[in-house]
Amino acid sequence: KKILIVGGVAGGATAATRLRRLNEQDEIILFEKGEYISFANCGLPYHVGNVIKERDDLLLQTVEGMQSQYGLDIRISSEVISIDPEKKAITVLNHQTQETYQESYDKLILSPGAKAIKPPITGLNEAKNVFTLRNIPDMDQIKAYIKQHHVQVATVIGGGFIGLEMVENLHELGLDVQLVEMSPQVMPTLDQEMAQQLHAQLNLHGVSLYLNDGVTSFQDAGNEIILASRTTLQSDLTILSIGVLPETTLAQTCDLELGVKGAIKVNENFETSQQDIYAIGDAIEVKDAIDQSPTHIPLAWPANRQGRLVADVINGLAIEYRGTQGTSAAKVFELTAASTGNSERILKNKKIAYQAIHIHPNSHAGYYPGASPMHMKLLVATDGTILGAQAVGTDGVDKRIDVIATAMRFGAKADELASIEVAYASPYSSAKDPVNMFGYIAD
Ligand code: FAD
């Protein structure tokens, strides 16, 4: 078989290596429009903040390494610009030579990712100091700008997880940081009362927080930001992180069926509406694991998982992808915020009946030094099904959310959380772990 893959990072690179492991004969060609493959997107903010010191640490695989290790044909600076499903061929633009050529396929996998939303805000095009962060060149540009200009005040627009990570990392560089968020809270995966902890943490670190406020225009080449409230912010550097949309420019060239937010529709085997064309990762619509409703959840775990599964499908193996739960974590200075499943806000929108349980346990036994409070929330359906969980605290937060995420994946009811036997010693937990406490309360 001749298998072509579009996109060489999370989903695409995973699919390529799994395809090779399953079949030594297949011809596998991977096209990446940028210069880098298999890099660590999730580490980009931390190199801006010099927490990850070496840029090379972000490059998980080199083209040469991956080609020789896996016998792949990897073509960087190669943008796939159209697909002809009738001829089963793609057209590729080589950005180095500006030449275009065609390549035929038996199977085609799309993993083109997502793109940062850039709304048509007045003055955005003239602003020289406004950046988005999606890949290595974006990161290099931000770092170079900070180095070459006298940046003192940085503004982050959008308080999702990339925005919050950038706030922390710009603060790490000693800059004054201000955060503008249109909704009443940061971190949209959390409910309002949980997000308050993050607001307090941002205040504690001197971050100026502008909630319920959006940008209406950039003035003076981006040095001034005008907000809806008529507040004017001075800004030497601005990061626009108001969300992403599926990258479906290519999908539109062959009329692939699109769904939520324009994401590519796929079936349970990641097949698109055109034969022998598969799609995975941030570009696709997925089923919400809670109620199987169509949604778009751009995260690294799903992209990696789907990359492996699509390779299995192409090699005739049966797969089961149980929908995306949206399990995620973010570090916000000393705090960790993590969640899985649906929030109360989403459940209300979907009109799913639920009960919310709040607990505020210690991260480990109170008598062992360093115990700190966690704020935890469990959302439970009337039949005991766990619909979602959220936690914010300094220690042990990700562990608890991961245990609950695991329980949810295997269909445990809320009261069954009481029977999970977790590892316990006083520096780590309590003999009745917070996860167990949820079970006792739900019982
Ligand atoms: P990507 O990994 O984005 O890869 C898509 C690739 O396709 C790109 O390199 C692009 O250049 C290429 N491409 C697109 N169109 C074409 C074309 N026509 N021809 C050729 N190549 C093309 N997720 C988490 O779960 N946790 C985190 O902490 C986290 N942190 C993040 C931090 C940042 C700054 C960013 C940007 C993302 C972060 N993510 C995180 C999200 C995670 O990186 C993505 O969910 C994941 O990379 C999606 O994988 P993908 O294969 O769909 O797309």
Residues whose N, C-alpha, C, O or C-beta is under 5 A from the ligand:
A	BS01	FAD	V6 G7 G8 V9 A10 G11 G12 F31 E32 K33 G34 Y36 N41 C42 L44 P45 S78 E79 V80 S111 P112 G113 A114 L133 R134 I162 L250 I280 G281 D282 A283 P298 L299 A300 W301 A303 A329
